[in-house]
Amino acid sequence: MNFGYLKNELYYRKRRTLTAILGLSIGIALLVIINALAAAYKEAARRPLQEIGADITVQRAGNASQLCHRRPIS
């Protein structure tokens, strides 16, 4: 690889170089932030269940609002 050519391109195309560096930095930062948030939400969901000793959570399929707002049969 011709490193002299690469160095010249990076030096003379400063705006393109800075744009690429900025774009990569923002992309990597977003991936790290999303991964941290996902881990935090997972831990926040698990902690209340761990306090009561639940190992497995079972959830019905379907829309939760429809299941909660059913009228009792009289």
N, C-alpha and C positions, 0 to 999 in steps of 0.2 A: 504494500500500500504506500502511496506517495504522501508522506506526512507533511511535506512542505506545501503541497497543494491544499491539503486539508487545513493547515494552519492559516494559509492565505485566505481561503474561503471564509473561515470563521472570523478572521480579522476584518476583512473588507465588507462582509455582509453582517454588520453588527445588529441591525434591526431584526433580521431573520434569526440570527443566533439567539438573541435575547428573547424573542417570541417563542422559540422552540424550548429554551430553558424554562421560561415562565409556564408554558403549557404543560411540560412534563412535571414541574414542581407542583402545580395545582392538581394535576391528575393523581399523582402519588399521594399528596396530602388528603385528597378526598377519599381515596381507597383506605388509607389508614384511619380516617375519622369514621367512615361507615363501618369498618371492621370493629372498631372500639365500641361504637354505639350498639352494634348487634350483640357483642359479648355482654355489654351492660344490660340490655333488655332481657337477654337470656337468663342472666343471673338474677335480675329483679323478678322475673316470673318464677324462678325456681325457689327463691328464698322463702316465701310464705308457705309453700308446700313442704319444704324441708323442715320448717318449724313444727308442723303438725305431724310429721313422720310419714307423709305420703310419698311413695316411690313412683307411682304411675298415675297419670291423669287421663281420664276418659272423657271424651267430648262427643256429643251427638252431632251427626252430620246435619246440615241445613242452616237456615237463617236463624240466628239467635233471637232477633226481635220477634219473629213469628212464634218461636217456642215459648218465649216469656210472656207474651200478651194473649194467650189463649183464654177464652172464657171458660170458667168451670162448668161442668155438666151438672144441671140441676134437675 
